[in-house]
Amino acid sequence: MSMILEVGTKNYADDLLSIKKALSHMESLVGGYNGYVLSEPSSKFGWTFFKLAFKPNLQNGIEEKFSDMLAKYRSSDQPHKFAEFMTDYFISKGCDVKIKISG
């Protein structure tokens, strides 16, 4: 099953570009090309929200390549560890986003 994250940002245009660049870099690292889908954005209360769906090839590549880093997160299950890892990854790439698991 593919992971779907809900992303919230206050600066959609800039963060979207940064997220796409970060995901492109991640795809290069793990060899998982065309590995995600973005939904249409919706806005409320000054925030813009959209869904980021990972295809299995990219998600599995991230989980395998960064398994040691994922293991260090304190969350109880793998989906939450993955979401925390992606949050930290995006922040390290200059995106000021909030991420939660969708569903």
One Martini backbone bead per residue (centre of mass of N, CA, C, O) as a GRO file, in nm:
protein
  103
    1MET     BB    1   0.098   0.035   0.021
    2SER     BB    2   0.057   0.363  -0.013
    3MET     BB    3   0.166   0.664   0.089
    4ILE     BB    4  -0.024   0.930   0.257
    5LEU     BB    5   0.022   1.277   0.271
    6GLU     BB    6  -0.039   1.570   0.457
    7VAL     BB    7   0.013   1.903   0.349
    8GLY     BB    8   0.124   2.207   0.514
    9THR     BB    9   0.112   2.559   0.408
   10LYS     BB   10   0.193   2.920   0.382
   11ASN     BB   11   0.386   2.870   0.102
   12TYR     BB   12   0.306   2.716  -0.170
   13ALA     BB   13   0.487   2.795  -0.410
   14ASP     BB   14   0.765   2.756  -0.273
   15ASP     BB   15   0.721   2.473  -0.141
   16LEU     BB   16   0.653   2.317  -0.396
   17LEU     BB   17   0.925   2.352  -0.531
   18SER     BB   18   1.094   2.230  -0.299
   19ILE     BB   19   0.954   1.953  -0.299
   20LYS     BB   20   1.018   1.873  -0.590
   21LYS     BB   21   1.324   1.887  -0.556
   22ALA     BB   22   1.347   1.687  -0.318
   23LEU     BB   23   1.212   1.446  -0.467
   24SER     BB   24   1.410   1.432  -0.700
   25HIS     BB   25   1.654   1.371  -0.523
   26MET     BB   26   1.538   1.114  -0.396
   27GLU     BB   27   1.500   0.958  -0.657
   28SER     BB   28   1.803   0.950  -0.724
   29LEU     BB   29   1.899   0.798  -0.465
   30VAL     BB   30   1.675   0.537  -0.511
   31GLY     BB   31   1.554   0.487  -0.808
   32GLY     BB   32   1.245   0.643  -0.797
   33TYR     BB   33   1.067   0.717  -1.056
   34ASN     BB   34   0.771   0.855  -1.057
   35GLY     BB   35   0.690   0.835  -0.713
   36TYR     BB   36   0.456   1.066  -0.726
   37VAL     BB   37   0.153   1.243  -0.602
   38LEU     BB   38  -0.040   1.539  -0.646
   39SER     BB   39  -0.277   1.730  -0.529
   40GLU     BB   40  -0.505   1.947  -0.497
   41PRO     BB   41  -0.543   2.240  -0.353
   42SER     BB   42  -0.631   2.376  -0.025
   43SER     BB   43  -0.781   2.656   0.153
   44LYS     BB   44  -0.722   2.760   0.510
   45PHE     BB   45  -0.629   2.987   0.737
   46GLY     BB   46  -0.353   3.042   0.553
   47TRP     BB   47  -0.358   2.754   0.442
   48THR     BB   48  -0.214   2.485   0.249
   49PHE     BB   49  -0.350   2.181   0.114
   50PHE     BB   50  -0.204   1.853   0.041
   51LYS     BB   51  -0.141   1.558  -0.133
   52LEU     BB   52   0.108   1.290  -0.084
   53ALA     BB   53   0.181   1.026  -0.303
   54PHE     BB   54   0.337   0.722  -0.276
   55LYS     BB   55   0.501   0.507  -0.449
   56PRO     BB   56   0.638   0.206  -0.392
   57ASN     BB   57   0.922   0.257  -0.515
   58LEU     BB   58   0.991   0.506  -0.337
   59GLN     BB   59   0.917   0.413  -0.055
   60ASN     BB   60   1.101   0.160  -0.048
   61GLY     BB   61   1.365   0.310  -0.107
   62ILE     BB   62   1.363   0.485   0.147
   63GLU     BB   63   1.335   0.256   0.361
   64GLU     BB   64   1.605   0.119   0.279
   65LYS     BB   65   1.819   0.354   0.274
   66PHE     BB   66   1.682   0.481   0.572
   67SER     BB   67   1.649   0.268   0.807
   68ASP     BB   68   1.836   0.384   1.032
   69MET     BB   69   1.680   0.655   1.060
   70LEU     BB   70   1.392   0.547   1.109
   71ALA     BB   71   1.461   0.387   1.376
   72LYS     BB   72   1.504   0.662   1.557
   73TYR     BB   73   1.220   0.696   1.576
   74ARG     BB   74   0.955   0.701   1.828
   75SER     BB   75   0.753   0.582   1.682
   76SER     BB   76   0.552   0.292   1.666
   77ASP     BB   77   0.529   0.320   1.348
   78GLN     BB   78   0.615   0.330   1.020
   79PRO     BB   79   0.436   0.563   0.908
   80HIS     BB   80   0.528   0.775   1.123
   81LYS     BB   81   0.827   0.763   1.063
   82PHE     BB   82   0.804   0.849   0.769
   83ALA     BB   83   0.671   1.125   0.821
   84GLU     BB   84   0.900   1.239   0.997
   85PHE     BB   85   1.125   1.210   0.792
   86MET     BB   86   0.995   1.391   0.570
   87THR     BB   87   0.979   1.643   0.737
   88ASP     BB   88   1.285   1.671   0.787
   89TYR     BB   89   1.367   1.672   0.493
   90PHE     BB   90   1.212   1.927   0.404
   91ILE     BB   91   1.337   2.120   0.609
   92SER     BB   92   1.634   2.074   0.504
   93LYS     BB   93   1.518   2.206   0.213
   94GLY     BB   94   1.328   2.472   0.309
   95CYS     BB   95   1.058   2.358   0.422
   96ASP     BB   96   0.756   2.491   0.578
   97VAL     BB   97   0.610   2.208   0.707
   98LYS     BB   98   0.321   2.005   0.756
   99ILE     BB   99   0.280   1.655   0.860
  100LYS     BB  100   0.043   1.392   0.779
  101ILE     BB  101  -0.148   1.128   0.789
  102SER     BB  102  -0.362   0.999   0.563
  103GLY     BB  103  -0.690   0.857   0.673
   0.00000   0.00000   0.00000
